[in-house]
Amino acid sequence: MKNIGNMLKQAQEMQTKMAEVQERLAAMEVEGTAGAGLVTVTISGKNDIKKVKIDPSLIDPGEAEVLEDLIVAAAADAKTKVDEAMQEEMAKLTGGMQLPPGMKLPF
């Protein structure tokens, strides 16, 4: 019985550590660039797009803000569709079995 108790304690500790890591990742922001820095995208640790910046030399400067907003909206829409597709695929993989609350695949 001691071994089971130790295993449960270790599992609890691992769960606490995973929650801490997830919190740190969620608070993180990462910047990606393309075109030698002409386009910059900032995303959160939860893969939410926070900001898009396009060098004005690429576009009509008067329309840059509208284009940036549209890119963010389109990327968010694509991310939503990817998340839905992933959930469908995972449901196929698990045979429709519901995972416990808070558990997501892939790990």
VENHUDA-V908629 format. One record per residue. RES is the residue in three letters. SS is DSSP state (H for helix, E for strand, - for the rest). PHI is phi as a letter, one per 30 degrees, with the letter a starting at -180 (none if undefined). OMEGA is omega in degrees with one decimal (none if undefined). Layout:
res = {RES & RES}
ss = {SS & SS}
phi = {PHI & PHI}
omega = {OMEGA & OMEGA}
This chain:
res = {MET & LYS & ASN & ILE & GLY & ASN & MET & LEU & LYS & GLN & ALA & GLN & GLU & MET & GLN & THR & LYS & MET & ALA & GLU & VAL & GLN & GLU & ARG & LEU & ALA & ALA & MET & GLU & VAL & GLU & GLY & THR & ALA & GLY & ALA & GLY & LEU & VAL & THR & VAL & THR & ILE & SER & GLY & LYS & ASN & ASP & ILE & LYS & LYS & VAL & LYS & ILE & ASP & PRO & SER & LEU & ILE & ASP & PRO & GLY & GLU & ALA & GLU & VAL & LEU & GLU & ASP & LEU & ILE & VAL & ALA & ALA & ALA & ALA & ASP & ALA & LYS & THR & LYS & VAL & ASP & GLU & ALA & MET & GLN & GLU & GLU & MET & ALA & LYS & LEU & THR & GLY & GLY & MET & GLN & LEU & PRO & PRO & GLY & MET & LYS & LEU & PRO & PHE}
ss = {- & H & H & H & H & H & H & H & H & H & H & H & H & H & H & H & H & H & H & H & H & H & H & H & H & H & H & - & E & E & E & E & E & E & - & - & - & - & E & E & E & E & E & E & - & - & - & - & E & E & E & E & E & E & - & H & H & H & - & - & H & H & H & H & H & H & H & H & H & H & H & H & H & H & H & H & H & H & H & H & H & H & H & H & H & H & H & H & H & H & H & H & H & - & - & - & - & - & - & - & - & - & - & - & - & - & -}
phi = {none & d & d & d & d & d & d & d & d & d & d & d & d & d & d & d & d & d & d & d & d & d & d & d & d & d & d & d & b & b & c & c & b & b & i & h & i & d & b & b & b & c & b & d & d & c & i & d & d & c & a & b & b & c & d & e & d & d & b & d & e & d & c & e & d & d & d & d & d & d & d & d & d & d & d & d & d & d & d & d & d & d & d & d & d & d & d & d & d & d & d & d & d & c & i & i & d & d & d & e & e & i & c & b & c & d & d}
omega = {179.0 & -179.8 & 178.8 & 177.9 & 178.4 & 179.0 & 178.7 & 179.0 & 178.4 & 178.8 & 177.6 & 179.2 & 179.1 & 179.3 & 178.2 & 178.9 & 178.8 & 178.3 & 178.5 & 178.5 & 179.5 & 177.5 & 178.9 & 179.6 & -179.3 & -178.9 & -176.6 & 171.0 & -177.3 & 180.0 & 175.6 & -179.8 & 175.8 & 178.4 & 179.4 & 176.8 & 179.6 & 176.9 & 179.9 & 177.6 & 177.1 & 178.2 & 177.0 & 176.8 & 176.2 & 179.9 & 174.6 & 178.7 & -177.7 & -174.3 & 173.6 & 178.3 & 179.7 & 178.5 & -178.2 & 179.1 & -179.5 & -172.6 & 172.8 & -175.3 & -179.8 & -177.6 & -174.5 & -176.6 & 177.9 & 179.5 & 178.8 & 179.2 & 179.3 & 178.6 & 178.3 & -179.3 & 179.8 & 179.6 & 177.9 & 177.5 & 179.0 & 179.8 & 178.0 & 180.0 & 176.9 & 179.1 & 178.8 & 179.3 & 179.5 & 178.5 & 178.5 & 179.9 & 178.9 & 177.0 & 176.5 & -177.7 & -177.8 & 179.4 & 179.7 & 179.5 & 179.0 & 176.4 & 177.1 & 179.7 & 178.8 & 179.8 & -179.1 & 173.1 & -8.4 & -174.8 & none}
